[in-house]
Amino acid sequence: LVTDSIIGKESVSKIINEISTSPEEKTALLQILASNLIDRNYTNQREKENLIKLLNGFINNPFYESISLNLKDRISNIESSSEVSINKNSSYTKSEVTPLHLKPELQPIMNQNANLSHDEWGRELVNKPLGSLMCNETVLSGILQALGITKNDVLYKMISLPSCKQISLCINGKNTSYDLVVQEESGEKRFNPILEKVPMADLLEAFRLEKKKDYFLEKYDKNIELLKSNPHASIEKVQLYGGKNLKTIPISGNNYKINERVDITKFSRNDIETYIGVFDEPGSKGERAKTWDRENAATLNLLAKEFGVRSEGINEEKKLIQTKNLASLQEIFKKGGKILSLGDFAFSSSKGDIKPDSHYVEVVGVSDKGIIINNPYGHYNTDTKKWAVNKESGKVFGQNNFYTWEEAKSMNLKIASIYNNQQSKTQSG
């Protein structure tokens, strides 16, 4: 009655409801499903979780009491069977790699002093080994953790990528590449214990960078193959970006102009991997497309989607966070939504000037009295335009800062994205 091909096209519950005409038939069909799917290679973890949820629903139905123990055994086997095969090109599966020994955090870590961008080669902070501090992925990591995503989830995603076996991180002031997976004397494979020290935002940043590499390497390979079949083919171009203060970018001995559009096949795979931070797709009117770029809010949404978290927009006129849309904001929180906000803040330059700039924070609560935000820089003094920053990278700060609506007005906070856990939505409805 039930084959993998059928299950691939329709949901398990739909099949049961359409084929079964009596409780007895449903019982038999459930047993067939449970037997046939135990050793199946699941296409994703959610498919497996949905099956377990479905079987549990029938176990809790009094009619099926006589077979409940049998179904419970089936569920136990499904839960203990090999988990999702990460990627057909990867040498690891979840069941083969011991996860990090992490305890759930009561409050997600948001400490921007510990989180650095990995691919900011050529930008204004060129002398720093990993570029500039990042607010966007710091805030996003806090939101994802609050929605139940862990560092282990990010690491499993990383080893699912065909070429990702190492991760470049700055630990104890030293920028080094570390193996993602190590093998212990017992032969057991596990995530590198040093990753315990790495903030989730850094792992998100590394994963984003790997996705960006894959994106451009795929373009590169496709165009190389195209040239082989047709030497006169029109080849895709990439746009180079290296920062406002640079006029040229040296790549493997050649100097390229900033924002120059160049045939992607003029580079090597090694060039793309080494200088990935300066590659982008050309946008409209000469602007950058910012594909998988850390400064792009759309990239944050792509990252969230990778972990089953959906993003949604909001009515344009309600994007500005203010007292008049208080009810709408409270409704978002009531439904379990998380708000990523982009605002105007003042920053001290190297010369001591105070200059306005955009900055990501998370809005965690609103009332008629004011607004509460998580800010990875710490507390922001709206009068002095200065930050109360805790420079100890191991400390958590920036949590639950309260501002009156009058104080918040100068921040010009807008909703960048609203995040919801897709699984939570499925469970509730």
C-alpha positions as CSV (number, residue, x, y, z in Angstrom):
1,L,0.0,0.0,0.0
2,V,2.7,2.4,1.0
3,T,6.0,3.0,-0.9
4,D,8.8,5.5,-0.6
5,S,7.7,7.1,-3.8
6,I,4.2,7.7,-2.5
7,I,5.5,9.1,0.8
8,G,7.8,11.4,-1.1
9,K,4.8,13.0,-2.9
10,E,2.2,13.1,-0.1
11,S,2.2,13.5,3.7
12,V,1.9,10.4,5.9
13,S,-1.2,11.8,7.5
14,K,-2.9,12.4,4.2
15,I,-2.2,8.9,3.0
16,I,-3.7,7.5,6.2
17,N,-6.8,9.6,6.0
18,E,-7.4,8.9,2.3
19,I,-6.7,5.1,2.3
20,S,-8.1,4.1,5.6
21,T,-11.8,3.6,6.0
22,S,-11.9,2.2,9.5
23,P,-9.8,2.4,12.8
24,E,-8.7,-1.2,12.1
25,E,-7.3,-0.3,8.7
26,K,-5.5,2.7,10.3
27,T,-4.0,0.5,12.9
28,A,-2.6,-1.9,10.2
29,L,-1.4,1.0,8.0
30,L,0.4,2.6,11.0
31,Q,2.2,-0.7,11.7
32,I,3.3,-0.9,8.0
33,L,4.5,2.7,8.1
34,A,6.4,2.2,11.3
35,S,8.1,-1.0,10.0
36,N,8.9,0.4,6.6
37,L,10.3,3.7,7.7
38,I,12.6,2.6,10.5
39,D,15.5,1.9,8.2
40,R,14.7,4.5,5.7
41,N,17.2,7.3,4.8
42,Y,15.2,10.3,5.8
43,T,15.5,13.3,3.6
44,N,15.4,15.7,6.5
45,Q,15.1,15.6,10.3
46,R,11.7,17.2,10.2
47,E,10.2,14.3,8.2
48,K,11.4,12.0,10.9
49,E,10.1,14.2,13.7
50,N,6.7,14.5,12.0
51,L,6.4,10.7,11.8
52,I,7.2,10.3,15.4
53,K,4.7,13.0,16.3
54,L,2.1,11.2,14.2
55,L,2.7,7.8,15.8
56,N,2.6,9.3,19.3
57,G,-0.8,10.8,18.4
58,F,-2.2,7.4,17.7
59,I,-0.6,5.9,20.8
60,N,-2.4,8.4,22.9
61,N,-5.7,7.5,21.3
62,P,-7.5,5.0,23.7
63,F,-8.7,2.9,20.7
64,Y,-5.1,1.8,20.0
65,E,-4.2,0.8,23.6
66,S,-3.8,-2.8,22.6
67,I,-0.9,-2.0,20.2
68,S,0.5,1.0,22.0
69,L,3.5,-0.9,23.3
70,N,4.3,-2.2,19.8
71,L,4.1,1.4,18.4
72,K,6.2,2.7,21.3
73,D,8.9,0.2,20.4
74,R,8.7,1.3,16.8
75,I,9.1,5.0,17.8
76,S,12.1,4.0,20.0
77,N,13.7,2.3,17.1
78,I,13.1,5.3,14.8
79,E,14.5,7.7,17.4
80,S,17.7,5.6,17.8
81,S,18.2,4.8,14.1
82,S,20.8,6.7,12.1
83,E,19.8,10.3,11.8
84,V,19.6,12.3,8.7
85,S,22.5,11.7,6.3
86,I,24.0,15.2,6.2
87,N,25.1,15.2,2.6
88,K,25.9,12.6,0.1
89,N,29.3,14.2,-0.5
90,S,30.1,14.5,3.2
91,S,31.9,11.8,5.1
92,Y,30.0,12.4,8.3
93,T,26.4,11.8,9.6
94,K,24.9,13.2,12.8
95,S,25.0,9.7,14.3
96,E,28.8,9.4,13.6
97,V,29.8,12.7,15.3
98,T,29.6,13.3,19.0
99,P,28.0,16.7,19.6
100,L,29.5,19.4,21.9
101,H,28.6,18.9,25.5
102,L,26.6,22.1,25.9
103,K,24.2,23.1,28.6
104,P,21.1,25.1,27.5
105,E,21.7,28.8,28.1
106,L,19.2,30.6,30.2
107,Q,19.9,33.7,28.3
108,P,21.4,33.6,24.8
109,I,24.9,35.0,24.7
110,M,25.1,38.5,23.1
111,N,28.5,39.9,23.4
112,Q,29.7,41.7,20.3
113,N,33.3,42.0,21.7
114,A,33.7,38.3,21.2
115,N,32.2,38.1,17.7
116,L,34.2,39.1,14.6
117,S,33.5,39.1,11.0
118,H,35.7,36.5,9.1
119,D,35.7,37.8,5.6
120,E,36.2,41.6,5.9
121,W,39.4,41.5,3.9
122,G,40.1,44.9,2.4
123,R,37.7,46.9,4.5
124,E,38.5,49.9,6.7
125,L,39.6,47.6,9.6
126,V,42.1,45.8,7.3
127,N,44.7,45.5,10.1
128,K,42.5,43.3,12.2
129,P,42.9,39.6,11.4
130,L,39.1,38.9,11.1
131,G,37.8,42.4,10.2
132,S,35.2,44.2,12.2
133,L,32.8,43.4,15.1
134,M,29.4,42.3,13.9
135,C,26.1,43.3,15.4
136,N,23.8,41.5,12.9
137,E,24.8,37.9,13.4
138,T,25.4,38.5,17.1
139,V,21.7,39.5,17.4
140,L,20.5,36.8,15.1
141,S,22.4,34.1,17.1
142,G,20.6,35.3,20.2
143,I,17.2,35.1,18.4
144,L,18.0,31.6,17.0
145,Q,19.1,30.3,20.4
146,A,15.9,31.7,21.9
147,L,14.0,29.7,19.3
148,G,15.8,26.5,20.2
149,I,18.6,26.4,17.7
150,T,22.0,25.4,19.2
151,K,25.6,25.6,18.3
152,N,25.5,21.9,17.5
153,D,22.8,22.6,14.8
154,V,25.2,25.2,13.2
155,L,28.1,22.7,13.3
156,Y,26.0,19.9,11.7
157,K,25.1,22.3,8.9
158,M,28.7,23.2,8.4
159,I,29.9,19.6,8.0
160,S,27.0,19.0,5.6
161,L,28.8,21.3,3.1
162,P,31.0,19.2,0.7
163,S,34.2,21.2,1.2
164,C,33.9,22.4,4.8
165,K,36.2,20.4,7.0
166,Q,37.9,23.2,8.8
167,I,36.9,26.5,10.4
168,S,39.0,29.7,10.7
169,L,38.6,31.3,14.1
170,C,40.3,33.8,16.3
171,I,40.8,32.1,19.7
172,N,43.0,33.5,22.5
173,G,44.0,36.3,20.1
174,K,45.3,34.0,17.4
175,N,43.7,33.5,14.1
176,T,44.0,29.8,13.2
177,S,42.2,27.1,11.2
178,Y,40.7,24.3,13.3
179,D,39.4,20.9,12.2
180,L,35.6,20.7,12.7
181,V,35.7,17.0,13.6
182,V,38.5,15.2,15.4
183,Q,39.0,11.5,16.1
184,E,39.7,10.4,19.7
185,E,41.9,7.5,20.7
186,S,38.8,5.3,21.0
187,G,38.1,5.9,17.4
188,E,35.0,8.0,18.2
189,K,34.6,11.1,16.0
190,R,33.4,14.3,17.7
191,F,33.3,18.0,17.2
192,N,36.6,19.7,18.1
193,P,36.4,20.4,21.8
194,I,37.9,23.9,21.2
195,L,34.6,24.9,19.6
196,E,33.1,24.9,23.0
197,K,34.8,28.3,23.5
198,V,33.4,29.8,20.2
199,P,30.4,32.1,20.4
200,M,27.5,30.9,18.2
201,A,27.6,34.2,16.2
202,D,31.2,33.2,15.1
203,L,29.9,29.8,13.9
204,L,27.0,31.5,12.1
205,E,29.5,33.8,10.4
206,A,31.7,30.9,9.4
207,F,28.7,29.0,8.0
208,R,27.6,32.0,6.0
209,L,31.1,32.4,4.6
210,E,31.1,28.7,3.5
211,K,27.7,29.1,1.9
212,K,29.0,32.2,0.0
213,K,32.1,30.1,-1.1
214,D,29.9,27.3,-2.4
215,Y,27.6,29.8,-4.2
216,F,30.5,31.4,-6.2
217,L,32.5,28.2,-6.7
218,E,29.3,26.7,-8.3
219,K,29.1,29.7,-10.6
220,Y,32.8,29.3,-11.4
221,D,32.6,25.6,-12.2
222,K,29.5,26.1,-14.3
223,N,31.2,28.8,-16.4
224,I,34.4,26.8,-16.9
225,E,32.3,23.9,-18.2
226,L,30.4,26.4,-20.5
227,L,33.7,27.7,-21.9
228,K,34.8,24.1,-22.7
229,S,31.8,23.5,-24.8
230,N,31.7,27.0,-26.3
231,P,34.8,29.2,-26.2
232,H,32.8,32.2,-27.3
233,A,30.1,31.8,-24.6
234,S,29.1,34.8,-22.6
235,I,30.5,34.4,-19.1
236,E,29.0,35.7,-15.9
237,K,30.8,38.6,-14.2
238,V,31.5,39.2,-10.6
239,Q,31.7,42.5,-8.8
240,L,34.7,43.1,-6.5
241,Y,34.4,45.1,-3.3
242,G,37.2,45.9,-0.9
243,G,36.2,48.9,1.3
244,K,35.7,52.6,0.9
245,N,39.3,53.5,1.5
246,L,40.8,51.2,-1.1
247,K,41.2,51.9,-4.8
248,T,42.5,48.6,-6.0
249,I,42.4,45.0,-4.7
250,P,45.5,42.8,-5.3
251,I,44.4,39.2,-6.0
252,S,47.2,36.7,-6.9
253,G,49.5,39.4,-8.2
254,N,46.9,41.3,-10.2
255,N,45.4,44.6,-9.2
256,Y,41.7,45.1,-9.7
257,K,39.7,48.2,-9.3
258,I,37.1,48.5,-6.5
259,N,33.6,47.7,-7.8
260,E,35.1,46.4,-11.1
261,R,33.1,43.8,-12.9
262,V,35.3,40.9,-14.0
263,D,34.8,37.6,-15.8
264,I,34.6,35.0,-13.1
265,T,36.8,32.5,-15.0
266,K,39.7,34.9,-14.8
267,F,40.2,33.7,-11.3
268,S,41.0,30.2,-9.9
269,R,39.1,28.2,-7.4
270,N,41.8,29.0,-4.9
271,D,41.4,32.8,-5.6
272,I,37.7,32.5,-4.9
273,E,38.2,30.6,-1.6
274,T,41.0,32.9,-0.5
275,Y,39.4,36.3,-1.4
276,I,35.8,35.3,-1.0
277,G,35.1,38.5,1.0
278,V,35.6,40.7,-2.1
279,F,33.4,38.7,-4.5
280,D,29.8,39.6,-5.1
281,E,27.2,39.5,-7.9
282,P,26.7,42.8,-9.8
283,G,23.5,44.6,-8.7
284,S,21.4,47.1,-10.5
285,K,22.9,50.5,-11.6
286,G,26.4,49.5,-10.6
287,E,25.5,48.7,-7.0
288,R,26.5,45.5,-5.2
289,A,23.9,42.7,-5.0
290,K,25.3,41.6,-1.6
291,T,24.7,37.9,-2.1
292,W,25.3,36.1,1.2
293,D,27.0,39.3,2.4
294,R,26.9,39.8,6.2
295,E,25.7,43.4,5.9
296,N,22.5,42.3,4.1
297,A,19.3,41.7,6.1
298,A,18.2,39.3,3.4
299,T,21.3,37.2,4.2
300,L,20.2,37.0,7.8
301,N,16.9,35.7,6.6
302,L,18.6,33.0,4.5
303,L,20.7,32.0,7.5
304,A,17.6,31.7,9.7
305,K,15.8,29.6,7.0
306,E,18.7,27.1,7.0
307,F,17.7,26.2,10.6
308,G,13.9,26.0,10.1
309,V,13.2,29.5,11.2
310,R,11.1,31.6,8.9
311,S,11.2,35.3,8.5
312,E,8.3,37.6,7.6
313,G,7.9,41.2,6.7
314,I,5.5,43.6,8.0
315,N,3.2,46.3,6.6
316,E,5.5,49.1,5.4
317,E,3.7,51.8,7.5
318,K,4.1,49.7,10.7
319,K,7.8,49.1,10.2
320,L,8.8,52.0,12.3
321,I,8.7,51.0,15.9
322,Q,6.7,53.5,17.9
323,T,3.9,53.9,20.4
324,K,1.1,54.1,17.8
325,N,1.7,50.5,16.6
326,L,2.0,49.1,20.2
327,A,-0.8,46.6,19.7
328,S,0.8,45.2,16.6
329,L,4.1,44.8,18.3
330,Q,2.6,43.1,21.3
331,E,0.7,40.7,19.0
332,I,4.1,39.6,17.4
333,F,5.5,38.7,20.9
334,K,2.2,37.0,21.8
335,K,2.6,34.7,18.9
336,G,6.2,33.9,19.8
337,G,7.8,36.1,17.2
338,K,11.3,37.6,17.6
339,I,12.0,41.1,16.2
340,L,15.3,42.0,14.6
341,S,15.5,45.8,14.5
342,L,17.7,48.2,12.6
343,G,18.2,51.6,14.2
344,D,20.3,54.8,14.1
345,F,23.0,54.9,16.8
346,A,26.0,57.1,17.4
347,F,29.5,55.6,17.4
348,S,32.9,57.1,18.4
349,S,35.4,57.2,15.6
350,S,39.1,56.7,16.0
351,K,39.5,60.5,16.2
352,G,36.9,60.7,19.0
353,D,34.1,62.2,16.8
354,I,30.6,61.0,17.4
355,K,29.1,59.8,14.1
356,P,25.7,58.3,13.4
357,D,25.5,54.8,11.9
358,S,23.0,52.0,11.5
359,H,23.1,49.2,14.1
360,Y,21.1,45.9,14.6
361,V,19.4,45.2,18.0
362,E,16.6,42.9,19.1
363,V,13.4,44.3,20.5
364,V,12.3,42.0,23.3
365,G,9.4,43.9,24.8
366,V,7.2,47.0,24.5
367,S,4.7,48.7,26.8
368,D,3.0,52.1,27.0
369,K,6.0,53.2,29.1
370,G,8.8,52.2,26.8
371,I,10.8,49.6,25.0
372,I,13.2,46.8,26.0
373,I,16.0,45.8,23.6
374,N,18.9,43.4,23.6
375,N,21.9,45.3,22.3
376,P,25.2,43.4,21.7
377,Y,27.2,46.5,22.5
378,G,25.7,47.0,25.9
379,H,23.8,49.9,27.3
380,Y,23.4,53.0,25.1
381,N,23.2,56.4,26.7
382,T,20.9,58.5,24.5
383,D,22.2,61.7,26.2
384,T,25.9,61.3,25.9
385,K,25.7,59.1,22.8
386,K,28.1,56.6,24.4
387,W,28.1,52.9,25.2
388,A,28.6,51.2,28.5
389,V,30.6,48.3,27.0
390,N,31.9,45.4,29.0
391,K,35.1,44.5,27.2
392,E,35.5,41.0,28.8
393,S,34.7,38.6,25.9
394,G,33.4,35.9,28.3
395,K,30.8,38.1,29.8
396,V,27.2,38.5,28.7
397,F,25.9,42.0,28.3
398,G,23.4,44.0,26.4
399,Q,20.5,42.2,27.9
400,N,17.1,43.8,28.6
401,N,18.0,47.5,28.4
402,F,14.9,49.6,29.0
403,Y,14.4,53.0,27.3
404,T,11.4,55.3,27.5
405,W,9.6,56.0,24.2
406,E,11.1,59.5,24.3
407,E,14.6,58.1,24.6
408,A,13.9,55.4,21.9
409,K,12.7,58.1,19.5
410,S,16.2,59.2,18.6
411,M,17.2,55.6,17.7
412,N,14.7,55.6,14.9
413,L,14.1,51.8,15.3
414,K,12.6,49.9,12.4
415,I,11.6,46.2,12.0
416,A,14.2,44.5,9.8
417,S,12.6,41.0,10.2
418,I,10.3,39.0,12.3
419,Y,11.4,35.5,13.0
420,N,9.2,32.5,14.0
421,N,10.1,28.9,14.5
422,Q,8.5,26.9,11.6
423,Q,8.3,23.8,13.8
424,S,6.5,25.6,16.5
425,K,4.0,26.9,14.0
426,T,3.4,23.4,12.7
427,Q,2.9,22.0,16.2
428,S,0.4,24.7,17.1
429,G,-1.6,24.6,13.9
